[in-house]
Amino acid sequence: MKLIVQSPVSRRSFLATSTMLSAGTVALLAGNTALAQGMAANPSADVGILNVALGLEHEAINAYQLGAGSGLLQKPVLDIAVSFQSHHKQHRDALIATIQKLGGRPVEEKKLDEYAKALNAAALKNQGDVLDLAARLELGATNAYIGVIPSFKDSALAKVAVRLAADEAMHWTILTNALGRPLPASALSFGA
């Protein structure tokens, strides 16, 4: 059975609008405070966009929590899920720090049961269902980051998006392998 993931804002739609982030905000997000200080920013617009991203990171963290807490994942798959969740927590922490540096208020995380409902966690019946959900979320994120890379005029900013896309592609590849599915047979299979 295929699960349909419904989210008020998709990663793809968020990243399609992320080109509106100022170069200074992206530099802050990448951890380069010195670079950010020399760049103009539009804090209120950037905070709004970053809060959408933060909301999505909260969702990803909770999706992995639902999988880990479901009792459906066996070792070492459970360990991998927890590791991927920690990556999303690092993204969350970077977003919170950037929003606060811009003078904004980070969006609050919802309750786990709200994420369970939005992700249709009740339909998760086995390890394959959990992995399928995670793989689809990771593939969407991979393609979204790849889609935004060409919009950056500054190669340093594009590099940040490439690194994020690489992490997401790694997650998808490992999940796909765990599902026993074949990897893409041809090159250039992401971002299409």
N, C-alpha and C positions, 0 to 999 in steps of 0.2 A: 504494500500500500504506500502510495506517495503522500508525503505530508506537505501541506501548503503552509508556508510561513507567511504570516501577515504581520506587518510592522507598519506603524503610522508613517515612518520615514525610512526608506531603504538606504543602504550604504551607497548604492549607485547614485541615487538622487542627491544624497548629501555631497558626495565627492564631485558630482557634476557642478555643484555650486561652490565648491571649495576654491575655485580660481578667484573668488572674490576676497579671499584672505589676503591681508597685506603681507608683503615680503617680511616685514618685521615680526608679524605674528607667527609666520611659518618658521622663522629663525628662532623665536622663543620656543616654539613647540619642538624644534629639533635640538634644543638645549644650548643654543648659541646666543647667550645674552649679549655679548659684546657686539655681535653682528646686528642684533635686533635694535640696540640703542642708536645705531646710526641710520635707521630706516624709519620712514613715516608710517604711521599706522592709522587704521580706522577702528578704534577699540570697540565701539558699540556694535558695529556690524560683525566684526571678528568674533566677539564674545557670543553673539547669537549663533553663528555658524559652528563655533567650537562647542557650544552646549549641545547642538544637535549631534555632533560627533561623540561627545561624552555620553549622551543618552544611548547611542548605539553601542558604545563600549560597555556600559552597564548591562545592556541586553546580552552582549556576547559573554560577559562574565557569568551572568545568570544562566544562560543556555548551557554553559559547561558545568555550572553547579547542579543544574537539573539532571544532566547526564551522569555526573559523578555521584549524586545522591540517589539515583534511581535504583541502584542495586543491579542494574543490567550490564554494567561494564566489568569485564574480567581483566585481571592483570595480564599483560602490561598495558593494555588499552586504557585502563583507568589512569595509570601514571602519565600517559601521553595527554589525556584530556586535562588533567590537573596542570601539566606543564603549559599547554596552550592557554589555559585560563590565566596562568601567571603572566603570560605575554600580554594578554588583554588588560590585566590589572596594571601593568607597567604603562600601557597606552593611556589608561584612565588617569593614572597619577600624573603623567606628563600634561594631559589636557587640563586637569584641575589646576596644576601649578601655572599653566599659561593663562588660563581664564582669570585666576587671582592676580597675576602680575599685570593683567590688563585692567584691573579694577572691577572685574565682573564677579557675579555670584554663580558658582557651578550648579548645574541642574542636579537635583536630588535623585538618588537611586530609588526605584520603585520596590515594592515588596516582591519576594520571590514568586508568590502565587499569581501576581499580575503578569509576570514574564511567562509563567507556566501556561497561563490561558492564551496569551498572545502567540506563543510558539506551539500551541496545541500539544503540550507535553503529555496529555492523557492518551494520545495515540501512540506513544512510545512503548512498544511491547517487548523489544529485545535489543541486544547490542547493535545489530544492524540498523535499526530505526534511529538510534541515538547517533551513530556514526554518519548515517545518511543526512540527518538534519545538520550536523556540524559541517560535513563536507559541502553541502549546498550553501551554508552561510559563508564558509571560507572561500569558495569559488566566487561568490558574488563580490566579496571584498577584494579578492585578487583582481578581478576584471574592473572593478571600480577604480582602484588605485592605478592600474595600467591606463585606464581611460583618461585620467586627469594629468598624467605625466607630460604629454605634449603641450599643455596649456602654460607650463612654466617657462618663462623667458630666462630665468636664472638657473643655470645648471646645478647649483648647489641645492636649490629647492626641489628640482626634479630628482636629484639623488635621494632626498628624503622619501619621496613617493616611491621610488624604485625599491628602496630598502623595505618599506612597508609591504609593497606588492610581493617582494621576495619572501618575506615571512609568511604572508597569507598563502602564497603558492606552495611553500613548504608544508604548511598545515594541511592544505587540500591534498597534496601528494601522499602524505603519510596516511591520512584518513581514507583516501581512495584505495591505497594498498591494503589497509586493514580490512576494508570491505571486500577485498578479493577482486576488485574491478581492474580491468586493464588500464594502464596509463595511456595517454594519447599516443596514437600510432604515428602521428606526423608532427613536425615542428610547427611553431607559431600557433599553438592551440589556445593560448590565453589572450584575453583582450579583444577577441573577435566579435 
